[in-house]
Amino acid sequence: MTSFDTIQSDAGTDRHATRHSLADRLGRLQRRLPPGLALSWLILAIVFLWAVAPALFTSYSAVEGIGGAQLKRPDAAHLLGTDALGRDLYARIVYGAVHSLTGAFVAVGLGLVVGTALGVVAGSVGRRLDDAIMRLVDVLLSIPPLLLSLSIIILLGFGTVNAAIAVGVTSIAGFARLARSEVVRVRRSDYVEAAFGSGGTFWAVLWRHVLPNSLTSVIAFAALQFGSAVLQISTLGFLGYGAPPPTPEWGLLIAEGRNYISTAWWLTTAPGVVVVLVVLAANRVSQSFGKVIS
C-alpha cells in the first residue's frame, strides 16, 4: 500500500470515527432531553418572550381595531384572524401572555411562601400549634378551589391581581400539607438527631439541616402548580372575574369569542389552544424538574 492509500485510509477512519462520535453525542442528548420535553421548553420559552417583549412578535395593537377588518378569517395578513372590532387576534394573544403569566407567578408565589411557612411551623413546633394549623388546612381543602377563589374575588374585587391572589389562596393548603410532611420526615432522621446531640439550637438545626432537605419536594410542587394556576386564572377570566375588557387576557378572549363560535371559530379556538399548550408544557417540564431534584 502506498503512502497516499494509507493517508486516504486514515482519513476515512477519522471520518467514520467522527460520525460515530457525533451520533453518540446526539443519542446522549436525546436521552437527556426527550423530544416532548424539548418541545415543552420551546413552547414556554416562546410564551415567556411574548410576555417580556411582545412588540418583537407583532406590529399590530392589542386594543385598537382596524377599519373594515372585522371578523376576518386567518390569512397572511392576520395569522389568527380578527375579532368583531377588527383587532388582530394573534396580537391580542401575544400581549395577553403577560397578564396570564404574571397572574400565575403571583398565585404560585403566594401559595409557596404562605403555605410553606405554615407547614414548616406546624411540622417543626408540633403539638397544639400543629393541630390548629392542620385543622385550618383541612378546612381549606374541603372547599372546592373554584368556589373559594370566587368568594375571595367577590371580597377583593375584579382584576388580574385579585384573581391571582384568589388562586394563590386555594393552593396554600396543598403547600402547607406537603411542607409539614417533609419537615416531619426530615426531623426524624439520624443527622438531625445528631445535630441536636452536638449542642445545636432549634433554629440553627432548622435552618441548616431541616429546611434545605425538606424543601426540594415543595419546589417541585410549585413548578407543577404553575400550569394549574394558568388554567385557573384563565377560567376566572372566562367567567368574567378576571381582567376587564379590553384587556387581552386569555380567558377573557375565549369568553369574548363564544358569541361568534358558529361564524368565527378562530376567536375561541386560538386562545383555547394556547392555554392548553401552555398548561401541558408546564406540567411536562415540572415532571422532569421533580425527577431531577428528587
C-alpha positions as CSV (number, residue, x, y, z in Angstrom):
1,M,0.0,0.0,0.0
2,T,1.3,3.4,-1.0
3,S,1.6,6.3,1.4
4,F,-1.3,8.0,-0.4
5,D,-3.5,5.0,0.1
6,T,-2.5,5.0,3.8
7,I,-3.4,8.6,4.1
8,Q,-6.8,8.0,2.5
9,S,-7.5,5.0,4.8
10,D,-6.6,7.1,7.8
11,A,-8.8,9.9,6.7
12,G,-11.7,7.6,6.1
13,T,-11.2,6.0,9.5
14,D,-11.2,9.5,11.1
15,R,-14.4,10.5,9.3
16,H,-16.0,7.2,10.4
17,A,-15.0,7.8,14.0
18,T,-16.2,11.4,13.8
19,R,-19.6,10.3,12.5
20,H,-19.9,7.7,15.3
21,S,-18.8,10.3,17.9
22,L,-21.4,12.8,16.6
23,A,-24.1,10.1,16.6
24,D,-23.2,9.1,20.2
25,R,-23.4,12.7,21.3
26,L,-26.8,13.2,19.6
27,G,-28.0,9.9,21.2
28,R,-26.9,11.1,24.7
29,L,-28.5,14.5,24.1
30,Q,-31.8,12.9,23.0
31,R,-31.8,10.6,26.1
32,R,-31.2,13.6,28.3
33,L,-33.7,15.8,26.6
34,P,-36.6,13.8,25.0
35,P,-38.4,15.4,22.1
36,G,-41.6,16.0,24.2
37,L,-39.6,17.8,26.9
38,A,-37.7,19.9,24.3
39,L,-41.0,20.9,22.7
40,S,-42.4,21.9,26.1
41,W,-39.4,24.1,26.8
42,L,-39.7,25.7,23.4
43,I,-43.4,26.5,24.0
44,L,-42.7,28.0,27.4
45,A,-39.8,30.0,26.1
46,I,-41.9,31.5,23.3
47,V,-44.7,32.4,25.7
48,F,-42.3,34.0,28.1
49,L,-40.8,36.0,25.3
50,W,-44.3,37.1,24.4
51,A,-44.7,38.4,27.9
52,V,-41.4,40.2,28.0
53,A,-41.2,41.7,24.5
54,P,-44.5,41.4,22.7
55,A,-43.6,44.1,20.1
56,L,-40.9,41.7,18.7
57,F,-43.6,39.3,17.6
58,T,-46.4,41.5,16.2
59,S,-46.7,45.0,14.8
60,Y,-50.5,45.2,15.5
61,S,-52.1,46.8,18.5
62,A,-53.8,44.6,21.1
63,V,-56.6,47.1,21.8
64,E,-57.1,49.2,18.6
65,G,-59.1,47.8,15.7
66,I,-58.6,48.1,12.0
67,G,-61.4,49.7,10.0
68,G,-63.1,47.2,7.6
69,A,-61.2,44.2,9.0
70,Q,-64.0,42.8,11.3
71,L,-64.2,39.0,11.7
72,K,-61.6,38.3,9.0
73,R,-60.5,34.7,8.7
74,P,-56.9,33.7,9.3
75,D,-54.7,34.7,6.4
76,A,-51.2,36.0,5.6
77,A,-52.0,39.5,7.0
78,H,-53.7,38.2,10.2
79,L,-52.3,34.9,11.2
80,L,-55.2,34.1,13.6
81,G,-57.8,36.3,12.1
82,T,-59.5,39.3,13.7
83,D,-62.3,39.8,16.2
84,A,-65.6,41.7,15.9
85,L,-63.9,45.1,16.4
86,G,-61.2,44.4,13.8
87,R,-58.4,43.7,16.3
88,D,-55.7,41.2,15.3
89,L,-56.3,38.1,17.4
90,Y,-52.6,37.0,17.3
91,A,-51.6,40.3,18.7
92,R,-54.1,40.1,21.5
93,I,-52.9,36.6,22.4
94,V,-49.3,37.8,22.4
95,Y,-50.0,40.8,24.5
96,G,-52.2,38.8,26.8
97,A,-49.4,36.5,27.8
98,V,-48.0,39.0,30.3
99,H,-51.4,39.1,32.2
100,S,-51.8,35.3,32.4
101,L,-48.2,34.5,33.2
102,T,-47.9,37.3,35.8
103,G,-51.1,36.1,37.5
104,A,-49.8,32.6,37.6
105,F,-46.4,33.6,39.1
106,V,-48.2,35.7,41.8
107,A,-50.5,32.8,42.6
108,V,-47.8,30.2,42.9
109,G,-45.6,32.6,44.8
110,L,-48.3,33.4,47.3
111,G,-49.1,29.7,47.8
112,L,-45.4,28.8,48.1
113,V,-44.5,31.4,50.7
114,V,-47.5,31.3,52.9
115,G,-48.2,27.6,52.6
116,T,-44.6,26.6,53.2
117,A,-44.3,28.9,56.2
118,L,-47.4,27.3,57.8
119,G,-46.2,23.8,57.0
120,V,-42.7,24.4,58.4
121,V,-44.1,25.9,61.6
122,A,-46.6,23.1,62.0
123,G,-44.0,20.4,61.4
124,S,-41.2,21.9,63.5
125,V,-43.1,23.2,66.5
126,G,-45.8,20.5,66.7
127,R,-48.4,19.9,69.5
128,R,-51.3,22.3,69.7
129,L,-50.0,24.7,67.1
130,D,-49.6,21.9,64.7
131,D,-53.2,20.7,65.3
132,A,-54.6,24.2,64.8
133,I,-52.7,24.8,61.6
134,M,-53.6,21.5,60.1
135,R,-57.3,21.9,61.0
136,L,-57.2,25.1,59.1
137,V,-55.6,23.3,56.2
138,D,-58.3,20.7,56.3
139,V,-61.0,23.3,56.1
140,L,-59.3,24.9,53.0
141,L,-59.0,21.5,51.4
142,S,-62.7,20.8,52.0
143,I,-63.8,23.8,49.9
144,P,-63.8,23.4,46.1
145,P,-61.0,25.6,44.7
146,L,-63.2,27.4,42.2
147,L,-65.8,28.3,44.9
148,L,-63.1,29.5,47.3
149,S,-61.5,31.7,44.6
150,L,-64.8,33.2,43.5
151,S,-65.6,34.0,47.1
152,I,-62.3,35.8,47.6
153,I,-62.7,37.7,44.3
154,I,-66.1,38.9,45.4
155,L,-64.5,40.3,48.6
156,L,-61.4,41.8,46.8
157,G,-62.9,42.9,43.5
158,F,-62.3,42.0,39.9
159,G,-58.9,42.2,38.2
160,T,-55.9,40.1,37.3
161,V,-54.0,40.6,40.6
162,N,-57.1,39.9,42.7
163,A,-57.7,36.7,40.6
164,A,-54.1,35.7,41.1
165,I,-54.4,36.2,44.9
166,A,-57.6,34.1,44.9
167,V,-55.9,31.3,43.1
168,G,-52.9,31.6,45.4
169,V,-55.1,31.2,48.5
170,T,-56.6,28.0,47.1
171,S,-53.0,26.5,46.8
172,I,-51.9,27.4,50.3
173,A,-53.3,24.2,51.8
174,G,-51.5,21.9,49.4
175,F,-48.2,23.6,50.0
176,A,-48.7,23.6,53.8
177,R,-49.5,19.9,53.9
178,L,-46.6,18.9,51.8
179,A,-44.1,21.1,53.7
180,R,-45.3,19.8,57.0
181,S,-44.9,16.1,55.9
182,E,-41.4,16.8,54.6
183,V,-40.3,18.6,57.8
184,V,-41.6,15.8,60.0
185,R,-39.8,13.3,57.9
186,V,-36.5,15.1,58.0
187,R,-36.8,15.9,61.7
188,R,-36.8,12.1,62.5
189,S,-33.6,11.5,60.5
190,D,-30.4,10.5,62.2
191,Y,-28.3,13.5,61.2
192,V,-30.9,15.9,62.7
193,E,-30.8,14.0,65.9
194,A,-27.0,14.1,65.8
195,A,-27.1,17.9,65.3
196,F,-29.3,18.3,68.4
197,G,-27.0,15.9,70.3
198,S,-24.0,18.0,69.3
199,G,-25.5,21.1,71.0
200,G,-27.2,22.7,68.1
201,T,-30.1,25.0,68.9
202,F,-33.6,24.6,67.5
203,W,-33.4,27.5,65.0
204,A,-29.8,26.6,63.9
205,V,-30.8,22.9,63.2
206,L,-34.0,24.1,61.4
207,W,-32.1,26.5,59.2
208,R,-29.0,24.4,58.4
209,H,-30.5,20.8,58.2
210,V,-34.2,20.6,58.2
211,L,-35.2,23.3,55.6
212,P,-32.6,22.5,52.9
213,N,-33.5,18.8,53.0
214,S,-37.3,19.3,53.1
215,L,-38.0,22.0,50.5
216,T,-36.9,20.1,47.3
217,S,-40.3,18.4,47.0
218,V,-42.1,21.7,47.7
219,I,-40.2,23.4,44.9
220,A,-41.1,20.6,42.5
221,F,-44.7,21.0,43.6
222,A,-44.5,24.8,42.9
223,A,-43.4,24.1,39.4
224,L,-46.3,21.7,38.9
225,Q,-48.8,24.3,40.3
226,F,-47.7,26.9,37.6
227,G,-49.7,25.1,34.9
228,S,-52.7,24.7,37.2
229,A,-52.5,28.4,38.1
230,V,-52.6,29.4,34.4
231,L,-55.7,27.3,33.9
232,Q,-57.5,28.6,36.9
233,I,-56.8,32.3,36.1
234,S,-58.0,31.7,32.5
235,T,-61.1,30.1,34.0
236,L,-61.8,33.1,36.2
237,G,-61.2,35.4,33.2
238,F,-63.7,33.4,31.1
239,L,-66.3,33.7,33.9
240,G,-65.8,37.5,33.9
241,Y,-64.0,37.7,37.3
242,G,-60.5,38.5,35.9
243,A,-59.2,41.4,34.0
244,P,-61.9,43.8,32.5
245,P,-62.2,44.4,28.7
246,P,-60.4,45.4,26.6
247,T,-57.5,43.7,28.4
248,P,-56.3,40.8,26.2
249,E,-56.3,38.2,28.9
250,W,-56.5,34.6,27.5
251,G,-59.6,33.6,29.4
252,L,-61.4,36.8,28.5
253,L,-60.5,36.3,24.8
254,I,-62.2,32.9,24.9
255,A,-65.3,34.4,26.6
256,E,-65.5,37.2,24.0
257,G,-65.3,34.8,21.1
258,R,-68.0,32.4,22.3
259,N,-70.8,34.6,20.8
260,Y,-69.3,34.1,17.4
261,I,-68.4,30.4,17.7
262,S,-70.6,29.5,14.8
263,T,-69.3,32.1,12.4
264,A,-65.8,32.9,13.7
265,W,-64.5,29.7,15.2
266,W,-60.9,31.0,15.5
267,L,-61.9,33.5,18.2
268,T,-62.3,30.8,20.8
269,T,-60.1,28.1,19.2
270,A,-56.8,30.0,19.0
271,P,-56.6,31.3,22.6
272,G,-58.0,28.0,23.9
273,V,-55.3,26.0,22.1
274,V,-52.6,28.4,23.5
275,V,-53.9,27.8,27.1
276,V,-53.9,24.1,26.6
277,L,-50.4,24.0,25.2
278,V,-49.0,26.2,28.0
279,V,-50.6,24.1,30.7
280,L,-49.4,20.8,29.1
281,A,-45.9,22.2,28.6
282,A,-45.7,23.5,32.2
283,N,-46.8,20.1,33.5
284,R,-44.3,18.2,31.4
285,V,-41.4,20.5,32.4
286,S,-42.4,20.3,36.1
287,Q,-42.4,16.5,36.0
288,S,-38.9,16.4,34.6
289,F,-37.9,19.1,37.2
290,G,-39.3,17.0,40.0
291,K,-37.3,13.9,38.9
292,V,-34.1,16.0,38.8
293,I,-34.3,17.5,42.3
294,S,-35.9,14.4,44.0
